Amino acid sequence: MSEPRPISIAAQDVSKDFRYGGSETLFRLLRRAVFGGKIRARTFRALTDVNLEVARGEIVGIVGNNGAGKTTLLKTLAGIYRPTEGRVRVEGAVSYFAGLGVGLVGDLSLRDNLFLYGAICGMRRSKVREVFDEVLEWAELTEFVDAPLRTLSTGMRGRFAFSVARHAESENLFLDEAFTAGDARFKDKCNQFFEQRRNGPQTILAATHSLDFARHYCTKALWMEYGKKRAWGDVDAVLDEYSASIESR
Amino acid sequence: MYDERHLNLLRELIVSEYKLKDQSTFLGFVWSFLHPLLLLLILFLFFSFQVGAGIEHYAVYLLIGLIHYTHFSNATSAALRALRSIRELTAEAVFPKELIVLSMVASLSIEFVISMAIALLIALLTGVEPRLSWLLIPLSILVQMLLVVWVSLALSSIYPFARDVDHVYQVFLRILFFATPIFYKPELVGEGVARTLIALNPLYYVISISRDAVLRGEGPSLGSLAAFCAINALLLGAALFLFKRLEPEFAENV
């Protein structure tokens, strides 16, 4: 056995509430600041007491039904959301990619988005120039380089987002349904990417509905249900349990 | 806290926001200068006879005030909404979000710098004698930026939680236009409360640096400049502190 790898992502009793209803106004904010009092809004608990430790280099598949808390978990771990309770610790930089190309700006062209998102992922202009053609070719979107992103189909946007994500050099890569948007050919290409990343130094968390993907490429699996960690660990064990629960419904 | 990667990202954000604003067309830029110029024309038409009487080079006096005010108003208003107008990044990407606000201010300040250069040209053409003190204009631009940046950071960090800040701020800007000696001399308001308010008005202080430099060949007193910068640097620190405190809540609220 090789030495255990260092922990790169840790969540300790993480819970996350969202407020809804009861929109705020400046007047209410000021009144609360002066007179105190509580926010009168309903809350929805999206994550409940999630504990998680992910070692560096692990590829974790996160499965679960819609609304199970997969995206909330990724965004909370990424630091985009502040946990309502508990603590999150992540070693190194995080790049977060969502499959439908949110995180990219609809009114900018592919060219501009590429430079912008490259910079968000920590790439210099020269590095973006270097991979520019390759990113577009891989996504099969070279002819759309000057088209605004919003004019592309959902599948095309997904391809573009994933194509950029492949070049992110940050220590942690969080992918939210980033490879389920495309067709069969696109999925093949994605699989090649994950093949290369196995046993690499990058820690990858991937929320997915594709159990095949999780089985083939992930080193760990996490099953989320109603905002709770339902099962965690060995890929086959977790996925078997998850599929059994779907079939029994 | 910030490294080269953040500087690189800031540059890309400035380019993006500039392109998003008016697709960086030539006409887009012309409009941004035409706006204060049209205002100038109207104000000159109505006020040069009485209010502007006794102000030397009234047109240039007006123009400088208008350029400062327009930049302050445009940059802080756009920055106030910045986290929402580019919410794809606020809510879906990982990086220090103050860069969004700073880049918005920077992208709107390109016009400000060019407008000031054009104002100097107009001053020259209308017979204002060029002086060495014109070299102080970059200083007044920097001082204005200091002011605009902290106001922008403070406003933008409140906006996700209370959208009506925008409405309140637009009313405030309208009041500010009249409360700042842009088209009149501060002496016009007499010696009462209004005069004290003018003395405390940071925007007017910056405008006077430019006006004194261009029209009177004078620089600001070092004491007043140091005090102004110290107070505004403190406020910048406070605004940044507030912004960083609220930052983790932006994504779910914009």
Chai-1 contact restraints between the chains, C-beta under 6 A:
chainA,res_idxA,chainB,res_idxB,connection_type,confidence,min_distance_angstrom,max_distance_angstrom,comment,restraint_id
A,E24,B,F161,contact,1.0,0.0,6.0,A-B,restraint_1
A,E24,B,A162,contact,1.0,0.0,6.0,A-B,restraint_2
A,T25,B,A162,contact,1.0,0.0,6.0,A-B,restraint_3
A,T25,B,D164,contact,1.0,0.0,6.0,A-B,restraint_4
A,L26,B,A162,contact,1.0,0.0,6.0,A-B,restraint_5
A,L26,B,D164,contact,1.0,0.0,6.0,A-B,restraint_6
A,L26,B,V165,contact,1.0,0.0,6.0,A-B,restraint_7
A,L26,B,V168,contact,1.0,0.0,6.0,A-B,restraint_8
A,L29,B,A162,contact,1.0,0.0,6.0,A-B,restraint_9
A,A78,B,V94,contact,1.0,0.0,6.0,A-B,restraint_10
A,I80,B,A251,contact,1.0,0.0,6.0,A-B,restraint_11
A,Y81,B,A251,contact,1.0,0.0,6.0,A-B,restraint_12
A,R82,B,P248,contact,1.0,0.0,6.0,A-B,restraint_13
A,V94,B,V94,contact,1.0,0.0,6.0,A-B,restraint_14
A,Y96,B,V94,contact,1.0,0.0,6.0,A-B,restraint_15
A,A98,B,E92,contact,1.0,0.0,6.0,A-B,restraint_16
A,V102,B,E88,contact,1.0,0.0,6.0,A-B,restraint_17
A,V102,B,E92,contact,1.0,0.0,6.0,A-B,restraint_18
A,G103,B,E92,contact,1.0,0.0,6.0,A-B,restraint_19
A,G103,B,A93,contact,1.0,0.0,6.0,A-B,restraint_20
A,V105,B,E88,contact,1.0,0.0,6.0,A-B,restraint_21
A,D107,B,L20,contact,1.0,0.0,6.0,A-B,restraint_22
A,L108,B,S16,contact,1.0,0.0,6.0,A-B,restraint_23
A,D112,B,S16,contact,1.0,0.0,6.0,A-B,restraint_24
A,F115,B,E12,contact,1.0,0.0,6.0,A-B,restraint_25
A,L116,B,E12,contact,1.0,0.0,6.0,A-B,restraint_26
A,L116,B,S16,contact,1.0,0.0,6.0,A-B,restraint_27
A,A119,B,N8,contact,1.0,0.0,6.0,A-B,restraint_28
A,A119,B,L9,contact,1.0,0.0,6.0,A-B,restraint_29
A,A119,B,E12,contact,1.0,0.0,6.0,A-B,restraint_30
A,I120,B,A93,contact,1.0,0.0,6.0,A-B,restraint_31
A,I120,B,F95,contact,1.0,0.0,6.0,A-B,restraint_32
A,G122,B,R5,contact,1.0,0.0,6.0,A-B,restraint_33
A,R124,B,N8,contact,1.0,0.0,6.0,A-B,restraint_34
